[in-house]
Amino acid sequence: MGASMMGESAWRYVRERYTGSQKNLDFIFMATLTFPAKSTVRFVCQFPQFRKPFRIESSKSSSNPTRLVHVQSLNLAIHAQGCPVGKYGLLCDKNCICKNGARCHGFNGACKCQHGWQGVACDIPKPDIAVSTTPSDSWAIYISTNVTIHCRVYHIDVQTLSFRFPNASKITSEGVNQLDIKVFNAQLHDNGHYTCRARDKGGNVFYATVVLNVNCPPNRKGQLCDEVCDCLHGVSCDRWAGCVCPPGWTGTKCQTQCPEGTYGNNCAKTCGCQNGASCSPDDGRCNCTAGWYGSECSGPCPKRRYGWRCRQVCSCKNNATCHHVDGSCACVPPWGGRNCDKQTTSLLEIFVPLGSILLVVTVVLLVLYKTGFSCSIVKNEGHEAEVLRELRRMEHDLAQSLQPGWLKRWEKKIHHLTSGPLIGEGMFGLVRRAQLRTPEGELDVAAKTVRVEDSQSYRDFYREAAILVAVHQVRNGDCRESNIIRLLGLITKSAEKYILLEYAPKGDLLGFLRGIKNARQEDLLGNLLGYAVHISRALQELEHLRIAHRDVAARNVLITADDVAKLADFGLARDVYATTQYVRTNRQGVDEFLPLKWMALESIETGEYTCQSDVWSFGVLLWEIATLGKDPCYDGKIQLDFLQMVGILERGVRLERPPGCPEDLYRLMRSCWRDVPATRPTPDGIEKRLLQLLPHDVIEMETAL
C-alpha cells in the first residue's frame, strides 16, 4: 500500500538515506480507511524491496514497543462484524423488535420476516394458503403477457399440494409448500379460476383461488381483441363497450359533443336551463344569459344588479328601478334622464312629498337611535347583507348558519395590525406573519389577504371568513379545542382586507412529512396517524355544519405549537404550491385551478363538493402520510389532465398501496375512494377505525384531547 501511496521521489530519498551513512532508520506507515462492508475483504500492503533485510524485534519494555522489521509484504485480513443479535444502529445501541426468527437490519432496525410471517415486527402470521399473480395488477394482464401464478402455503405440514386449472386439469406435488405456474403468451382461453389445494398430514384440506382475467391489449376491443378503438380525448378503451366516453361526449370514438339540451354520460340527461341559457354538455350546468342567475337561470338579477352573471352594478338613482338585463333605469317622478338624476317637475311638487318622506325618515332614525342602533351599523348591515346574498349563491347552508352581525362582531382595526414577513404566497392570496394588538397584549397571527382584486378572489375571501365564523358560532366563540384553524379576527373596512388566524409555528403537514427521514412503521402508526385523527375530527365539525372544505390535503393542514393538526386554507392559498398539485381547468369559460389528484370522481365530473367528496380527499391525505409526502401517482403518471383523470378513475384505478403500509390502513384508504359517495365511511367512522390502528399509549393521549 505504501508504494502506491507515496511518490517515486519520496522512495528515492528513502533508498538513498538507507544505503548512506545513517543505517538506523525507523519507517512508520500510517493509513486510515473507513467503508461499509457486508463480507470479508482482504487487503495486501506491499512494501518496497530494500538492500538489507529487516528484522522482527520485540521488547517487554513499555518505552520500547515491538517493532516490525524484515518485512517483504504484510497481509491484512479484515472481517466485517455486524451488530450483535438483537441490536442495531450506528453504535449498535438500539434493541430490535423482530420476532419469529426475523433478521434485524443493522442500520435502521427493519425486520426481514421468515417464511409465513408479516408485519412490522414479523409477529403477524400469513394466511394458511394464498394465491397471487405476477403482474399483480389485473389491468396489466392482457393478451401475450407472461403470467406467473403463485401458490404458497404457510404454517401447514403439507403432504400434497395441487393446482387445478380452469379446464379441470391439475398437477400435484408432494412435500412442497410452494407451486409456481407459468402461463406463457396468455390468451383469452386462459381466463378462469385457478385453485390451489393443500392437504396436511392430518387429512385437513385448505383452498385458495384466483381469477385470471386476460384483457385486450391497450386500444383493442372485441371478442378476439382484433378491433382498434382509437378513442379521442384520452379516454379509455373497454373490451366490450369500446370507447368509454366522458360526460358530454358521444360517438364510437367520443368524437361528438352532446346535442344542445342534453348532457352527461351518453348524453342521456336533459337540461333544465331557462331563459335562453346554454347547458354545459358534461355536467348540465347552466350558462345564464345576461340578467339571469340561479342553478337553472330562472331568477332575475338581485336588486341593483344586472348583466352577465349579475356582475354589473346599476347606476340608477332616486329610487329608480333597474332592468336586470341591460341596466336601464325606470325613473320615479319627478326624476328623469338616463340615470334618473335630473328633475322633470317643479320644486313645489318635489318638496311636498319630500317633506313627508323626511318626516318618516326622522321618526325611523329616532326609533333606531332609541333602540341602540347607529347609522354605521345600518351601513354595516347593508354590506353584510350583500355578502350573505353572494354566499347564498355559492353555499346556501353556510349562509343560513351565520347569525346576524357576524361581520361586525369579528371586525378588527387595521392600525392594530403590524405586518411581518411573508410566510405563504400564491397568485390570488398571500399570508404574512403579523402582530395583533389586543387588550391582553400583542398576539402572533397569520394574516391572509387577497392579492388580486377581482370578484372571484373576494368571493373566496368571504367564503373562508364565513366558514371560520360559523365554526366559532357553534362552539360559542371558544375554538381552542377545535381541529379547524382558529379565527382571531377580520379586517374588511380597509382597502386591504385580512383574515386573522392563529399562527402555527411548525408549518404545514406536507413540509413536516417531507422532512422526515427513514421513518419506521411504528412511527407511522404513532404520531403521524394521530394527525390524521385530528383532521377526521375537523371533518366532523364541517359535516355538522353541512359545509364542504373542497381541498383536504396535507398541504392544507397546519401543526400548532402544541403538536395539534388543524385544517386550514378554505380558498385563498390554492395556488401556492406546485403545478403538479393544481391543474388549470376551464369550466364554462372560466379558468380554475383544481387539485385533480385529491378530488372525488363526482366532483371532477360535476363540480359539486360534499362531505363525502371531502372523505375521498382524506383518503389521499392518508396516502400522503404513509408515503411521507410523496405526490400521488395514478397509473404511473404524476401529471394528468381533466379527461385523463376521469378515464383513470372510471376504470377503477386507485392509488397503489405504499411500501410498508399496513393492510388495515390501506383498506381504510380504499373505502374512502369508493365510486358511490353514500358507501364511503363517515368522518366519525374514520376516527374510530384510525383509533383501532394506533398504539395504546397514543390512543389514550388522543382520546383525552
C-alpha positions in Angstrom: 0.0 0.0 0.0 2.9 2.3 0.8 4.4 2.3 -2.7 1.2 3.2 -4.2 0.5 6.0 -1.7 4.0 7.7 -1.8 5.6 9.4 -4.7 8.6 8.0 -6.6 10.8 10.9 -5.4 10.0 10.1 -1.8 11.0 6.5 -2.2 14.2 7.6 -3.9 15.0 9.7 -0.9 14.3 6.7 1.5 16.6 4.4 -0.5 19.5 6.9 -0.5 19.1 7.5 3.2 19.1 3.8 3.9 22.2 3.0 1.9 24.1 6.0 3.2 25.8 6.6 6.5 22.6 6.7 8.6 21.8 3.0 9.0 19.4 3.1 11.9 16.2 4.3 10.3 12.6 3.6 11.6 9.8 3.6 9.0 6.3 4.4 10.2 3.4 3.6 7.8 0.0 5.0 8.7 -3.2 4.5 6.8 -6.9 5.1 7.7 -9.8 3.6 5.7 -13.4 3.6 6.6 -16.1 1.9 4.5 -19.2 -0.2 4.8 -18.9 -4.0 4.2 -21.2 -6.9 4.0 -18.5 -9.6 3.6 -14.9 -10.4 4.3 -12.4 -8.1 2.5 -8.7 -8.8 2.1 -6.1 -6.1 1.6 -2.4 -6.6 0.7 0.1 -4.0 1.8 3.2 -4.2 -0.4 6.5 -2.7 1.0 9.4 -1.7 -1.3 12.4 -4.0 -1.7 15.5 -2.9 0.3 19.1 -4.0 0.0 19.4 -5.1 3.6 16.7 -7.1 5.3 14.6 -6.0 8.3 14.3 -8.0 11.5 11.5 -8.5 13.9 12.5 -7.2 17.3 10.4 -7.5 20.5 10.8 -5.8 23.8 8.9 -6.2 27.1 9.7 -2.6 28.0 6.7 -0.2 27.6 9.0 2.5 26.4 10.4 0.3 23.6 7.4 -1.3 22.0 7.5 -4.1 19.5 8.9 -3.1 16.1 8.2 -4.7 12.7 11.4 -5.3 10.6 12.5 -7.6 7.8 9.2 -7.2 6.0 8.8 -8.0 2.4 5.0 -7.8 2.4 2.3 -7.5 5.0 -1.2 -9.2 4.5 -4.2 -7.8 6.4 -7.5 -9.7 6.6 -10.4 -7.6 7.7 -13.5 -9.4 8.8 -16.7 -7.3 8.8 -18.6 -7.7 12.1 -22.2 -6.5 12.3 -24.1 -5.6 15.4 -24.8 -8.4 17.9 -28.0 -10.3 17.6 -30.9 -8.2 18.7 -29.1 -4.9 18.3 -29.0 -2.3 15.5 -28.0 1.3 14.9 -24.7 3.2 14.2 -23.4 2.3 17.6 -25.4 -1.0 17.9 -27.2 0.5 20.9 -30.8 0.0 19.9 -32.9 -3.0 20.5 -34.6 -4.9 17.7 -38.3 -5.7 17.8 -38.2 -8.5 15.3 -39.8 -11.8 16.3 -40.2 -15.3 15.0 -36.7 -15.7 13.7 -36.8 -12.5 11.7 -33.5 -10.7 10.9 -33.0 -7.2 12.0 -31.4 -4.6 9.6 -28.2 -3.4 11.3 -28.7 0.3 10.4 -32.5 1.1 10.6 -33.8 -1.9 12.5 -36.2 -3.1 9.8 -37.3 -6.7 10.1 -36.9 -9.2 7.3 -39.5 -11.8 8.1 -39.1 -15.5 7.9 -41.4 -17.7 5.8 -45.0 -17.4 6.9 -44.8 -14.1 8.9 -45.5 -10.5 8.2 -46.0 -7.1 9.9 -43.6 -4.5 11.3 -42.2 -7.0 13.9 -42.9 -10.1 11.9 -45.4 -11.1 14.5 -48.5 -11.5 12.3 -49.0 -14.9 10.7 -49.7 -15.0 7.0 -52.9 -16.9 5.9 -52.5 -20.7 5.7 -52.7 -20.7 2.0 -52.6 -17.9 -0.6 -52.6 -17.4 -4.3 -51.3 -14.4 -6.2 -50.2 -13.4 -9.7 -47.3 -11.6 -11.3 -48.1 -9.0 -12.6 -50.3 -8.3 -9.6 -52.5 -5.7 -11.3 -55.2 -7.3 -13.3 -55.2 -4.3 -15.8 -51.6 -5.2 -16.6 -52.5 -8.7 -17.7 -53.5 -8.7 -21.3 -53.0 -10.9 -24.4 -49.4 -12.1 -25.0 -48.4 -11.2 -21.4 -46.4 -13.9 -19.5 -48.2 -14.5 -16.2 -46.9 -16.4 -13.1 -49.5 -17.8 -10.6 -48.0 -18.4 -7.2 -49.5 -20.8 -4.6 -47.9 -20.6 -1.2 -48.7 -22.5 2.0 -47.7 -21.3 5.5 -47.9 -22.9 8.9 -49.1 -26.2 7.4 -47.3 -29.5 7.4 -48.0 -30.2 3.8 -48.5 -33.7 2.5 -49.7 -32.9 -1.1 -50.1 -29.6 -2.9 -52.2 -29.4 -6.1 -53.2 -26.8 -8.7 -56.4 -27.0 -10.6 -56.8 -25.2 -13.9 -60.0 -23.8 -15.5 -60.2 -26.7 -17.9 -60.4 -29.1 -14.8 -56.8 -30.5 -15.3 -54.5 -30.4 -12.4 -50.9 -31.0 -11.2 -49.9 -32.4 -7.8 -46.7 -32.3 -5.8 -45.8 -33.9 -2.5 -44.0 -32.4 0.4 -43.7 -28.9 -1.0 -45.2 -25.7 0.3 -45.0 -23.6 -2.9 -46.0 -24.0 -6.6 -45.4 -21.5 -9.3 -47.3 -22.0 -12.5 -46.2 -20.0 -15.6 -48.7 -19.1 -18.3 -46.7 -18.1 -21.4 -48.2 -15.8 -24.0 -51.6 -15.6 -22.2 -54.7 -15.8 -24.4 -58.4 -15.3 -23.8 -58.9 -19.0 -23.3 -56.6 -18.9 -20.3 -59.2 -16.9 -18.3 -61.0 -18.5 -15.4 -60.5 -19.8 -11.8 -57.1 -21.2 -10.7 -57.5 -23.2 -7.5 -54.7 -24.2 -5.1 -55.5 -27.1 -2.8 -53.3 -28.3 0.1 -53.7 -31.4 2.3 -51.8 -31.7 5.5 -50.6 -34.9 7.2 -53.6 -34.8 9.4 -56.0 -35.0 6.4 -57.2 -31.4 6.6 -57.8 -29.6 3.2 -57.2 -25.9 2.5 -58.2 -24.0 -0.6 -57.4 -20.6 -2.2 -58.5 -19.4 -5.7 -57.5 -16.6 -8.0 -59.4 -15.5 -11.1 -57.3 -14.8 -14.2 -58.9 -12.2 -16.4 -56.8 -11.7 -19.6 -57.7 -8.3 -21.1 -57.3 -6.9 -24.6 -54.1 -5.0 -25.2 -54.3 -1.2 -24.9 -56.5 0.4 -27.6 -58.1 -3.0 -28.6 -61.6 -4.4 -28.2 -63.9 -7.2 -29.4 -64.3 -10.9 -28.7 -60.8 -11.6 -30.2 -59.3 -8.2 -29.3 -58.9 -7.7 -33.1 -60.7 -4.3 -33.3 -59.0 -0.9 -32.8 -60.6 1.7 -30.6 -58.7 4.9 -31.5 -60.6 6.8 -28.8 -60.3 10.6 -28.7 -59.7 13.0 -25.7 -57.5 10.4 -24.0 -60.4 8.2 -22.8 -60.1 4.5 -22.0 -61.0 1.6 -24.3 -63.2 -1.2 -22.9 -63.0 -4.6 -24.4 -66.8 -4.9 -24.9 -68.1 -1.3 -24.8 -65.3 0.3 -26.8 -64.5 3.9 -26.0 -65.8 4.9 -22.6 -66.7 8.5 -23.3 -66.5 11.1 -20.6 -69.6 13.1 -19.7 -70.5 15.4 -22.6 -69.2 13.3 -25.4 -70.7 10.5 -27.5 -69.9 8.5 -30.7 -67.8 5.4 -31.4 -64.6 7.3 -30.7 -66.1 10.0 -28.4 -65.8 12.5 -31.3 -69.2 14.2 -30.9 -70.3 16.6 -28.2 -73.8 16.1 -26.7 -76.6 17.8 -28.7 -78.0 21.0 -27.4 -80.2 20.4 -24.4 -78.6 17.1 -23.3 -75.6 16.3 -21.1 -73.9 13.7 -19.0 -72.8 10.1 -19.7 -74.0 9.0 -23.1 -75.9 12.4 -23.3 -78.8 10.7 -21.5 -79.8 13.6 -19.3 -81.9 16.6 -20.3 -81.0 20.2 -19.4 -83.4 22.3 -17.3 -81.9 25.6 -18.2 -84.3 28.5 -18.7 -84.4 32.0 -20.3 -82.2 31.1 -23.2 -79.3 29.7 -21.1 -77.0 27.2 -22.7 -76.3 23.9 -21.0 -72.8 22.5 -20.3 -72.6 19.2 -22.1 -70.5 17.5 -19.4 -72.3 18.3 -16.1 -75.5 20.1 -17.2 -74.7 23.4 -15.5 -76.5 26.3 -17.0 -74.6 29.2 -18.5 -77.1 32.0 -17.9 -77.7 34.8 -20.3 -77.4 38.4 -19.2 -79.8 39.3 -16.4 -80.5 35.9 -15.0 -78.9 33.7 -12.3 -79.6 30.5 -10.3 -78.9 26.8 -10.9 -81.5 26.8 -13.8 -81.2 30.6 -14.7 -84.7 31.0 -13.5 -84.3 34.1 -11.4 -83.7 37.7 -12.5 -80.6 39.5 -11.1 -81.0 40.8 -7.5 -81.8 44.4 -6.9 -79.3 46.9 -8.2 -77.5 44.2 -10.3 -77.7 43.4 -14.0 -75.9 41.9 -16.9 -74.0 38.6 -17.4 -73.7 36.7 -14.1 -75.3 39.8 -12.5 -71.8 41.4 -12.1 -72.7 44.9 -13.2 -73.9 47.4 -10.6 -76.8 49.7 -11.6 -76.2 53.4 -11.8 -79.9 54.3 -11.3 -80.6 56.9 -8.7 -83.5 58.3 -6.7 -85.3 55.0 -6.1 -85.4 54.2 -9.8 -86.0 50.6 -10.9 -83.0 48.9 -12.7 -83.7 46.5 -15.5 -82.0 43.2 -14.7 -80.8 42.6 -18.3 -79.4 45.9 -19.7 -79.4 48.1 -16.6 -81.7 50.7 -18.0 -83.5 52.8 -15.4 -87.3 53.2 -14.9 -87.4 56.6 -13.2 -89.8 57.7 -10.4 -91.3 61.2 -10.9 -90.1 63.9 -10.7 -86.8 62.4 -11.8 -85.7 61.7 -15.4 -82.6 61.2 -17.5 -80.5 58.1 -18.2 -79.7 57.6 -14.6 -82.8 59.3 -13.2 -80.7 62.1 -11.7 -82.4 65.0 -13.5 -85.6 66.7 -12.2 -88.6 67.0 -14.5 -91.2 68.7 -12.2 -91.4 71.9 -10.2 -89.8 72.4 -6.8 -93.3 72.6 -5.1 -94.1 69.1 -6.5 -90.8 67.9 -5.2 -90.8 69.4 -1.7 -94.3 68.5 -0.6 -93.8 64.7 -0.9 -90.2 65.2 0.2 -91.2 66.8 3.4 -93.4 63.8 4.2 -90.6 61.4 3.4 -88.2 63.4 5.7 -90.7 63.3 8.5 -91.0 59.5 8.2 -87.2 59.1 8.0 -86.7 61.3 11.1 -89.2 59.2 13.0 -87.4 56.0 11.9 -84.0 57.3 12.8 -85.2 58.4 16.2 -86.6 55.0 16.9 -83.4 53.3 15.8 -81.4 55.7 18.0 -83.6 54.9 21.0 -83.1 51.2 20.4 -79.3 51.5 20.3 -78.6 51.4 16.6 -76.4 53.8 14.7 -76.0 54.8 11.1 -72.7 53.0 10.9 -74.5 49.8 11.9 -77.0 50.3 9.2 -74.2 50.7 6.7 -72.5 47.6 8.1 -75.7 45.5 7.9 -76.0 46.6 4.2 -72.5 45.3 3.5 -73.2 42.1 5.4 -76.5 41.6 3.5 -74.6 41.9 0.2 -72.0 39.3 1.3 -74.8 37.0 2.5 -76.5 37.2 -0.8 -73.3 36.2 -2.6 -72.8 33.3 -0.1 -76.3 32.0 -0.7 -75.5 31.8 -4.4 -72.4 29.6 -3.6 -73.5 27.7 -0.4 -77.0 28.2 1.0 -76.3 26.1 4.1 -73.3 28.2 5.0 -75.3 31.5 4.6 -78.1 30.1 6.7 -75.8 29.2 9.6 -74.5 32.7 10.1 -76.1 34.8 12.8 -76.9 38.5 12.1 -74.0 40.9 12.7 -71.3 38.2 12.1 -69.0 40.6 10.3 -69.2 43.3 12.8 -68.5 41.1 15.8 -65.2 39.9 14.3 -64.0 43.2 12.9 -60.6 44.5 14.0 -59.0 47.8 13.3 -56.3 48.0 10.6 -54.0 50.2 12.7 -53.9 47.4 15.4 -52.2 45.1 12.9 -48.4 45.2 12.5 -47.4 43.3 9.3 -44.4 41.0 9.3 -42.5 38.6 7.0 -44.2 36.8 4.1 -44.8 33.1 5.0 -47.0 32.0 2.1 -47.8 33.3 -1.4 -49.9 32.5 -4.3 -51.4 34.0 -7.5 -54.5 35.2 -5.7 -53.7 35.2 -2.0 -50.8 35.7 0.4 -50.1 35.1 4.1 -47.9 37.2 6.4 -46.8 36.6 10.0 -48.1 39.7 11.9 -48.7 41.1 15.4 -52.2 42.0 16.5 -52.7 44.4 19.4 -55.4 43.2 21.8 -56.5 44.2 25.3 -54.5 41.2 26.6 -51.3 42.2 24.7 -49.5 41.5 21.4 -50.6 38.3 19.7 -48.8 36.4 16.9 -51.2 35.9 14.0 -51.2 34.7 10.4 -52.8 37.4 8.3 -54.3 36.2 5.0 -55.3 38.7 2.3 -56.3 38.8 -1.4 -53.6 39.6 -3.8 -55.6 40.2 -6.9 -58.6 42.5 -6.7 -61.3 40.6 -8.6 -64.7 39.2 -7.8 -63.6 35.6 -7.5 -60.8 36.4 -5.0 -63.2 38.4 -2.8 -65.8 35.6 -3.0 -63.1 33.1 -1.8 -62.1 35.6 0.9 -65.7 35.9 2.3 -66.4 32.2 2.0 -63.3 31.4 4.1 -64.2 34.0 6.6 -67.8 32.8 6.8 -66.8 29.2 7.4 -64.5 30.1 10.2 -67.1 32.3 11.8 -69.7 29.6 11.5 -67.4 27.1 13.3 -66.8 29.6 16.1 -70.5 30.2 16.5 -71.2 26.5 17.0 -68.5 26.5 19.8 -69.7 29.8 21.3 -66.5 31.5 20.3 -64.2 29.1 22.0 -62.3 27.2 19.3 -59.2 26.3 21.3 -60.2 22.6 21.3 -61.3 22.7 17.6 -59.3 21.0 14.9 -60.1 23.8 12.5 -57.7 26.7 12.5 -58.7 29.3 15.0 -60.1 32.6 13.8 -58.8 35.7 15.6 -60.5 38.5 13.7 -61.4 40.1 10.3 -60.4 43.4 8.7 -62.9 44.3 6.0 -63.3 48.1 6.2 -59.8 49.0 4.9 -58.5 48.8 1.3 -56.6 45.7 2.2 -58.9 43.0 3.7 -57.4 40.4 6.1 -58.5 37.1 7.8 -56.5 36.9 11.0 -55.7 33.3 12.1 -53.7 31.6 14.8 -50.1 31.3 14.0 -48.9 27.7 13.6 -45.1 27.7 14.1 -44.5 24.1 13.0 -45.8 24.8 9.5 -47.9 22.6 7.2 -48.1 18.8 7.4 -46.7 18.3 3.9 -43.5 20.0 4.7 -43.3 18.2 8.0 -43.7 14.8 6.3 -41.1 15.6 3.7 -38.6 16.5 6.4 -38.8 13.0 8.0 -36.0 10.6 7.1 -36.2 6.8 7.4 -39.4 6.7 9.4 -40.3 3.3 10.8 -43.7 1.8 10.7 -44.3 2.2 14.4 -43.7 6.0 13.8 -46.3 5.9 11.1 -48.8 4.3 13.4 -48.0 6.7 16.2 -47.7 10.4 15.9 -48.4 10.6 12.1 -51.7 8.8 12.2 -52.5 10.9 15.3 -52.5 13.9 13.0 -55.0 12.0 10.7 -57.3 11.5 13.8 -57.2 15.3 14.3 -58.3 16.0 10.7 -61.1 13.4 10.9 -62.5 15.5 13.8 -62.2 18.6 11.7 -64.3 16.9 9.0 -66.9 16.0 11.7 -67.2 19.7 12.6 -67.7 20.6 8.9 -70.2 17.8 8.4 -72.3 19.1 11.3 -72.5 22.5 9.6 -73.1 20.8 6.2 -70.0 22.6 4.7 -67.5 21.0 2.3 -63.8 22.0 2.6 -63.1 21.2 -1.1 -59.3 20.7 -0.7 -58.5 18.3 2.1 -54.7 17.6 1.7 -51.5 17.6 3.7 -50.5 21.0 2.3 -53.7 22.5 3.9 -53.1 21.1 7.4 -51.2 23.2 9.9 -49.4 21.9 13.0 -49.6 24.2 16.1 -47.1 24.7 18.8 -49.0 22.1 20.9 -48.4 19.5 18.1 -52.1 19.5 17.1 -53.0 19.2 13.4 -55.7 21.7 12.2 -57.5 22.0 8.9 -56.9 25.3 7.2 -56.9 27.0 3.8 -60.5 27.2 2.7 -59.8 29.0 -0.5 -57.1 31.7 -0.8 -53.9 29.6 -0.7 -55.0 27.4 -3.5 -52.1 28.1 -6.0 -49.2 28.5 -3.5 -48.0 25.0 -4.3 -46.5 23.1 -7.3 -48.3 22.9 -10.6 -48.5 19.1 -10.3 -50.9 19.6 -7.4 -53.2 22.1 -9.0 -54.2 21.7 -12.7 -55.6 24.6 -14.7 -59.1 23.6 -15.9 -61.7 25.5 -17.9 -65.3 25.2 -16.8 -68.0 27.1 -18.7 -65.4 29.5 -20.0 -63.9 30.2 -16.5 -60.3 29.1 -15.6 -59.9 27.2 -12.3 -57.0 25.6 -10.5 -58.2 22.2 -9.3 -56.4 19.6 -7.2 -57.5 16.8 -9.5 -55.5 14.0 -7.8 -57.2 14.8 -4.5 -60.7 15.1 -5.9 -63.6 12.6 -5.9 -64.7 11.4 -9.2 -68.1 13.1 -8.9 -66.5 16.4 -8.0 -64.3 16.2 -11.1 -67.3 15.3 -13.3 -69.9 17.7 -11.9 -68.0 20.4 -10.0 -70.1 19.6 -6.9 -68.5 19.2 -3.5 -69.9 17.4 -0.4 -68.8 16.0 2.9 -68.5 12.7 1.1 -66.1 14.2 -1.5 -64.0 15.5 1.4 -63.8 11.9 2.7 -62.3 10.9 -0.7 -59.7 13.6 -0.4 -59.0 12.5 3.2 -58.1 9.0 1.8 -55.5 10.7 -0.4 -54.2 12.6 2.7 -53.7 9.2 4.5 -51.7 8.1 1.4 -49.6 11.2 1.7 -48.9 10.3 5.4 -48.0 6.7 4.5 -45.5 7.9 1.8 -44.1 10.8 3.8 -45.4 13.4 1.5 -44.9 12.0 -2.0 -47.0 13.3 -4.9 -49.9 11.0 -5.7 -49.2 8.9 -8.8 -52.1 7.3 -10.8 -51.4 4.7 -13.4 -47.7 5.5 -13.4 -48.3 9.2 -14.2 -47.6 12.2 -12.0 -49.2 14.9 -14.2 -52.8 14.2 -15.5 -55.2 16.5 -17.2 -59.0 16.6 -16.7 -60.0 13.9 -19.2 -57.1 11.6 -18.2 -58.1 11.7 -14.6 -61.7 11.0 -15.3 -60.8 8.0 -17.5 -58.4 6.5 -14.9 -60.9 6.8 -12.0 -63.8 5.4 -14.1 -61.7 2.3 -14.8 -61.4 1.7 -11.1 -57.7 2.6 -10.9 -56.7 3.9 -7.5 -53.5 4.9 -5.7 -51.4 1.8 -5.0 -50.6 0.6 -1.5 -47.4 2.4 -0.3 -44.4 0.2 0.7 -44.7 -0.8 4.3 -48.2 0.5 4.7 -50.3 -1.8 7.0 -53.1 -3.6 5.1 -55.8 -2.3 7.5 -54.7 1.3 6.8 -54.7 0.8 3.0 -58.2 -0.8 3.3 -59.4 2.3 5.0 -57.9 4.4 2.2 -59.7 2.3 -0.4 -63.0 2.6 1.4 -62.7 6.4 1.1 -62.3 6.1 -2.7 -65.5 4.1 -3.4 -67.4 5.2 -6.5 -70.7 5.7 -4.7 -70.4 8.6 -2.2 -73.0 7.1 0.2 -70.9 4.0 0.7 -67.8 5.8 1.9 -67.1 5.9 5.7 -68.3 8.9 7.7 -65.7 11.2 9.4 -66.9 9.7 12.7 -66.4 6.2 11.4 -62.9 7.1 10.1 -61.9 8.4 13.5 -63.0 5.1 15.2 -61.1 3.0 12.6 -57.9 5.1 13.0 -58.0 4.7 16.7 -58.1 1.0 16.3 -54.8 1.2 14.4 -53.0 3.3 16.9 -50.8 2.0 19.7 -52.4 2.0 23.2 -50.4 4.9 24.5 -51.3 7.1 21.5 -54.9 6.1 21.8 -55.0 7.2 25.5 -53.4 10.6 24.5 -55.8 11.2 21.5 -59.0 10.2 23.4 -58.0 12.6 26.2 -57.9 15.6 23.8 
